[in-house]
């Protein structure tokens, strides 16, 4: 992953005012939504409103366009309209690699992202993540919960298998993987707890439904001051140990080996990427 995806905000493509405001928000990525957030009677107008919005400058925010599925009357027109535009096309309800193939032929030059929100998609996560055109996965936890008839739990226990399969698949292929939304956008404590759970599982960031959630996501998915301090001390101690002909070091009473140094350097690189984005 060459850039941060801590906060990924859904914006309805039928709302020009929201799309304009998004240009000023401290968000890492925007999902311009032509699917769930747009009623059938507004689909065509939203497509043109988004095309107009994308002519504006969104700075270094990644612009991801969620099209309608190709099994709808709007999906193919969405894909063709935005081929070569934005930073990625996000495909809803990807259940197998063939769903990506169908869109890939319509947008030959645009990276693809996949919404992971079906039981079949969870079972095929490895094959989906390995698709050569795929750049990222986004968890659609609301649709997944509906499909598997899961009850809501704050610990998301019913979701753990699906979440874990998608994280493993993405990491095995070096792809971005973004956690699902937290619906109670006024509940900062609940959002923080769920974001921390996702971070600890290995997600790169969290998809959001309201600008009020950006600050928490940006904080949780960025390396903390304590993590940065530990990373620097681990690197320094290991380099000193190597200079003395030893292959391990000890920091805070814990063994530090080369694998820990790889993690430490990745942590520092992530912090540097976030700092660059903030400065631009």
Order of alpha helices (4+ residues) and beta strands (2+ residues): beta-alpha-beta-alpha-beta-alpha-beta-alpha-beta-alpha-alpha-beta-alpha-alpha-beta-alpha-beta-alpha-alpha-beta-beta-alpha
